[in-house]
Amino acid sequence: MKKIGLIFVIFLLILSTAIIKNSAKKNEDEIFTVKENLRILSSEFEKIKLEHDYLSSSEKLLEFQSQFFEDDLIQKNIANIKVFNFKNKNKKIQDLKITKEK
């Protein structure tokens, strides 16, 4: 009877070790996947942030205008800008509405 109890305990220990090891491996795989996705998104964020910082300064935009476009760009009145909307096969031309985001 003691031998059967000892064998049963050893079997339970082996089974529980296998289950714990399997779940730990799954967790490690998930952590690796999340870290890889985070690394990719972080590098993408850095590129976009650099582009935004570089292009959003008015001095740089004026420099690019004079450097690349010379006289090709002309200033337009914002009231003359129209928006063309397609909704449920309805075509509609509206004035541009500028709102502040919060």
C-alpha positions in Angstrom: 0.0 0.0 0.0 2.9 2.4 0.8 4.4 1.6 -2.6 1.2 2.5 -4.4 0.9 5.8 -2.4 4.6 6.6 -3.2 4.1 5.9 -6.9 1.0 8.0 -6.9 2.7 10.9 -5.3 5.7 10.7 -7.7 3.2 10.5 -10.7 1.4 13.6 -9.4 4.7 15.5 -9.0 5.8 14.6 -12.5 2.4 15.5 -13.9 2.3 18.9 -12.1 5.8 19.7 -13.1 4.9 19.0 -16.8 1.8 21.2 -16.5 3.7 24.1 -14.8 6.6 23.9 -17.3 4.1 23.9 -20.3 2.2 27.0 -18.9 5.5 28.8 -18.2 6.6 28.2 -21.8 3.4 29.6 -23.1 3.8 32.7 -20.9 7.3 33.2 -22.1 6.2 32.9 -25.8 3.5 35.5 -25.2 5.9 37.8 -23.4 8.3 37.5 -26.3 5.6 38.3 -28.9 4.4 41.3 -26.9 8.0 42.6 -26.6 8.6 42.2 -30.3 5.4 44.0 -31.2 6.3 46.7 -28.7 9.8 47.1 -30.2 8.3 47.4 -33.8 5.7 49.9 -32.6 8.3 51.9 -30.7 10.6 52.2 -33.7 7.6 53.2 -35.9 6.6 55.8 -33.3 10.1 57.2 -33.2 10.1 57.6 -37.0 6.7 59.3 -37.1 7.7 61.5 -34.2 10.9 62.6 -35.9 8.9 63.3 -39.2 6.3 65.3 -37.3 8.8 67.3 -35.3 10.8 68.0 -38.5 7.9 68.9 -40.7 5.7 70.7 -38.3 8.0 73.6 -37.7 7.0 76.6 -39.8 10.6 77.5 -40.5 11.2 74.1 -42.1 8.1 74.3 -44.1 9.0 77.7 -45.5 12.5 76.4 -46.2 11.1 73.4 -48.1 8.7 75.6 -50.0 11.6 77.8 -51.2 13.9 74.9 -51.8 11.6 72.5 -53.7 8.5 74.3 -54.9 9.8 77.9 -55.5 6.7 79.6 -57.0 4.5 76.5 -57.4 2.7 77.0 -54.1 0.2 79.7 -53.7 -1.8 80.7 -50.7 -5.5 79.8 -50.8 -8.3 81.3 -48.7 -9.6 78.6 -46.3 -13.2 79.7 -46.9 -12.9 78.5 -50.5 -12.0 74.9 -49.6 -14.8 72.4 -50.1 -15.3 68.9 -48.9 -16.9 66.2 -51.1 -18.8 63.6 -49.1 -20.1 60.2 -50.2 -22.7 58.8 -47.9 -25.0 56.0 -48.9 -24.6 56.9 -52.6 -25.5 60.5 -51.9 -23.0 63.0 -53.1 -22.7 66.2 -51.2 -20.3 69.2 -51.4 -19.9 71.1 -48.1 -17.7 73.8 -46.7 -14.7 72.8 -44.7 -15.4 73.0 -41.0 -12.4 73.4 -38.7 -12.9 72.3 -35.1 -10.5 72.2 -32.2 -9.7 68.8 -30.7 -9.8 68.4 -27.0 
